[in-house]
Amino acid sequence: MRAKISCFLMVAFICGPAFAAGRGDSTVIRYYLKNLDSAYAKSYIFASGTAFSFKIRIIYEETSYRGTINKADTAAMELYFSAGKRDSLEIIDSAQDEKNIIPDSFAVPPVWRHQYDYSFYPNDTGAGILAIGFDRQSNAENPPVGFLTMDRDTYYLKSLFLSFPEKEGYRQYSRTYHFERFDDYYIPTIWEIDGSMNTFTGIKYFKQILEFKEFKLGDK
């Protein structure tokens, strides 16, 4: 897990100088982020207000610095949404660990609406997937940094990586989101939280994975 986090952070670090160099493209970037926001409000299924259901599997693990799994838990459920709110829930497999819970909301952190130093990646080839990095401005108070990818034609969000370099109580903390198209919407596929913290017995590493499956449109 540490290697995975380090890989993401290395990508963000390598692309760091492009933030300053890319500010000349701010008008173009704002164009894409504005369309991303419009597509999110209309086509991200949890923001659309349409009726649907899906199944979710949640995996929680705590490991040692050697990668040994010290604790593991899984849960599964089917959720029903209507008018933008959760309508009901059916438990398929109950969680045994109190940390292994579904989030209060499936909204995506709208980093594209906030003040960042944005940039295109320097190796952008103009293909179908567009990557945009975002770094905090000097006067910001510890916001997440990272990058997102989006479909250049539909403006649907494809992935989002957030690193929280100074999150209180954690040595490392990051969130990764993946999405795909579904009918006239786009939906989450896998979300992952990775982190580590200091404890009395040493460094504790943990991750939680949310797997979204079997989306169906319509009421229950």
C-alpha positions in Angstrom: 0.0 0.0 0.0 2.8 2.4 0.8 4.3 1.9 -2.6 0.9 2.7 -4.2 0.6 6.0 -2.2 4.2 6.9 -3.0 3.6 6.3 -6.7 0.7 8.7 -6.8 2.6 11.3 -4.8 5.6 10.9 -7.1 3.3 11.6 -10.1 2.0 14.7 -8.5 5.5 15.8 -7.5 6.9 15.2 -11.0 4.1 17.3 -12.5 4.6 20.0 -9.9 6.7 22.4 -12.0 4.0 22.3 -14.7 1.6 24.1 -12.3 3.5 27.3 -12.6 4.2 26.8 -16.3 0.6 26.0 -17.1 -1.0 29.1 -15.6 -1.0 30.7 -19.1 -3.6 28.1 -20.1 -5.9 29.2 -17.3 -8.7 30.3 -19.7 -8.7 27.0 -21.5 -8.6 25.1 -18.2 -11.5 27.1 -16.8 -13.5 26.2 -19.9 -13.0 22.5 -19.3 -13.6 22.8 -15.5 -16.9 24.7 -16.1 -18.1 22.0 -18.5 -17.0 19.3 -16.0 -19.1 21.0 -13.4 -22.1 21.2 -15.7 -21.7 17.5 -16.6 -21.4 16.6 -12.9 -24.6 18.3 -12.0 -26.5 16.7 -14.9 -24.9 13.4 -15.4 -23.2 12.1 -12.2 -25.9 9.7 -11.1 -25.9 10.7 -7.5 -26.4 14.4 -8.4 -29.0 13.7 -11.2 -32.0 13.1 -9.0 -33.0 10.0 -11.0 -34.2 6.8 -9.3 -31.7 3.9 -9.3 -30.3 1.1 -7.2 -26.8 -0.5 -6.9 -24.8 -2.9 -4.8 -21.7 -2.0 -2.9 -19.0 -4.1 -1.4 -16.8 -2.5 1.2 -13.4 -3.8 2.2 -11.4 -2.5 5.2 -7.8 -3.6 6.0 -5.2 -2.7 8.6 -1.6 -3.8 7.9 1.8 -3.5 9.5 4.7 -1.8 7.8 5.7 -5.1 6.4 2.4 -5.5 4.7 1.0 -8.1 7.0 -2.7 -7.9 7.4 -3.6 -7.4 11.0 -7.3 -6.8 10.6 -9.7 -7.3 7.7 -13.5 -6.8 7.3 -16.0 -6.9 4.5 -19.5 -5.8 4.1 -22.1 -5.7 1.3 -25.4 -4.0 0.7 -27.9 -2.9 -1.9 -29.0 0.8 -1.8 -31.9 2.5 -3.5 -31.9 6.2 -4.4 -34.7 8.5 -5.4 -34.9 12.3 -5.9 -31.2 12.6 -5.0 -31.6 10.9 -1.6 -31.1 7.4 -0.2 -34.5 5.8 -0.1 -33.7 2.4 1.5 -31.0 -0.1 2.1 -30.8 -3.9 2.3 -27.9 -5.5 4.1 -26.3 -8.4 2.3 -23.3 -8.9 4.5 -22.9 -7.0 7.8 -19.7 -5.3 8.8 -18.0 -6.4 11.9 -15.6 -3.5 12.2 -17.1 -0.1 13.1 -14.6 1.6 10.8 -16.0 -0.3 7.8 -19.0 1.9 7.0 -20.4 3.5 3.9 -19.9 7.3 3.6 -22.7 9.7 4.5 -22.7 10.9 0.9 -21.5 9.7 -2.5 -20.9 13.2 -3.7 -17.5 13.9 -5.2 -15.4 16.6 -3.6 -15.8 19.4 -6.2 -12.2 20.6 -6.2 -12.8 22.2 -9.6 -14.9 24.8 -7.9 -12.2 26.0 -5.6 -9.2 28.3 -5.9 -6.2 26.2 -7.1 -3.2 26.6 -9.4 -4.4 24.3 -12.2 -2.3 23.0 -15.1 -2.5 20.6 -18.0 0.0 17.8 -17.9 3.0 18.6 -20.2 2.7 15.3 -22.1 -1.0 15.8 -23.1 -1.4 14.4 -26.6 -4.9 15.7 -27.3 -6.4 12.2 -27.0 -9.8 11.4 -25.5 -8.8 11.6 -21.9 -7.7 15.0 -20.5 -5.7 15.2 -17.2 -5.6 18.4 -15.1 -3.4 18.8 -12.0 -4.2 21.2 -9.2 -2.0 22.5 -6.5 -2.9 24.8 -3.6 -2.2 28.4 -3.7 0.2 29.9 -1.2 -2.6 31.5 1.0 -4.7 28.3 1.1 -5.1 26.4 4.4 -4.2 22.8 3.8 -6.6 21.8 1.0 -6.1 18.5 -0.8 -3.9 18.5 -3.9 -3.8 16.1 -6.8 -5.1 15.6 -10.3 -8.2 14.5 -12.2 -8.9 13.0 -15.5 -12.0 13.7 -17.7 -13.5 12.7 -21.0 -12.5 15.5 -23.4 -15.8 15.2 -25.4 -18.5 14.4 -22.7 -16.7 16.2 -19.9 -17.5 13.2 -17.6 -15.1 12.7 -14.7 -13.0 9.6 -15.2 -10.8 9.6 -12.1 -9.8 11.9 -9.2 -6.8 11.6 -6.9 -6.6 13.7 -3.7 -3.6 13.8 -1.4 -4.0 15.4 2.0 -0.4 16.3 2.9 -1.2 17.8 6.3 -4.3 16.0 7.4 -4.4 16.2 11.2 -3.7 12.9 12.9 -2.3 11.1 9.9 1.2 10.5 8.5 -0.3 10.0 5.0 -3.9 10.2 3.7 -5.2 10.0 0.2 -8.5 9.2 -1.7 -8.8 7.8 -5.2 -12.0 7.8 -7.2 -12.8 6.0 -10.5 -15.8 6.4 -12.7 -17.3 5.0 -15.9 -20.2 5.7 -18.2 -23.6 4.1 -17.6 -26.5 4.8 -19.9 -26.9 8.6 -20.0 -25.0 9.0 -16.7 -21.6 8.3 -15.2 -21.2 6.2 -12.1 -18.5 5.4 -9.5 -16.8 2.0 -9.9 -14.0 1.9 -7.3 -13.2 4.4 -4.5 -10.2 3.8 -2.2 -8.9 5.5 0.9 -5.3 4.9 1.9 -3.6 6.2 5.0 -1.2 5.7 7.9 -0.9 7.0 11.4 1.4 6.8 14.4 0.2 4.6 17.3 1.7 3.4 20.5 2.6 0.1 18.9 4.1 1.7 15.7 2.8 2.9 12.4 -0.6 1.6 11.4 -1.5 1.4 7.7 -5.0 1.1 6.6 -7.2 1.2 3.5 -10.8 1.0 2.6 -12.1 0.0 -0.8 -15.6 0.6 -2.1 -16.7 -1.5 -5.1 -19.8 -0.3 -6.8 -21.7 -2.9 -8.9 -25.0 -3.7 -10.7 -26.4 -0.2 -11.2 -30.1 -0.3 -12.3 -32.3 2.6 -13.3 -35.8 2.9 -12.0 -37.7 2.7 -8.7 -37.4 -0.3 -6.3 
